[in-house]
Amino acid sequence: MCYYGMAHTSISIRKKKFKIMSALKEKIITEIKKIYDPEIPVNIYELGLIYKIEVNEQNKVIVEMTLTSPNCPVAESLPNSVKENILKIEGINDVDLKLVWDPPWTKDKMSEAAKLELNL
């Protein structure tokens, strides 16, 4: 019989938490991909408007996102849509969404799929 001790138990628990957090993050990305910029026929995730997604141990989601322009006509509604969609996911307790302007969004932040969709 092999005894791994507390270190093995601790690593197993961390791996399990990591898998759960990864699964939640994938669900978050799936929800975000349902949201489109009204002026561009590409979802905001592929556009590169989402800079950061983190899920803490209390299942609070921290999102940093930007917009294509500070004068964007959906500057208020788009972040609210992101927050509302994430809160629909089972297991998510809260969302802290920060709208950031640094670094500014450029076409370079777009995924290859988005660039192909827009013929760029």
C-alpha positions, 0 to 999 in steps of 0.5 A: 500500500502506498501512502501519499500523504496530505500533499497528494490530497491537496494536489487532487483537490486543486486539480478538481477545483481547476477543472471546475473553474475551467468548465465554468470559464468555458460556459462563460465564453459560450454565453459571451459569444452569444452577444454581438456588436450591433454594428459588426456581424461578429460576436464580441468575444471573437472581436477581442473586446473581452480582455480578461475572464477570471473565476474565483473560489466563491464563483465570482466572475471578474471580467475586463472588457472594452468597446471598439470606441469610447463613443460606442452607441451601446457603451451602456447596454453591451456591458450590461448584456455581458453581465446578465448573460454570465449571471444566467449560468448555474453556479455563478454567484456574482459578476464584477465587470470592468470597462477598460480603455487601456489598451485601446481596442484595435483590429489586431485583437480580433480572432482569425475567425472574425477577420475572415468573417469581415474579409480583413 
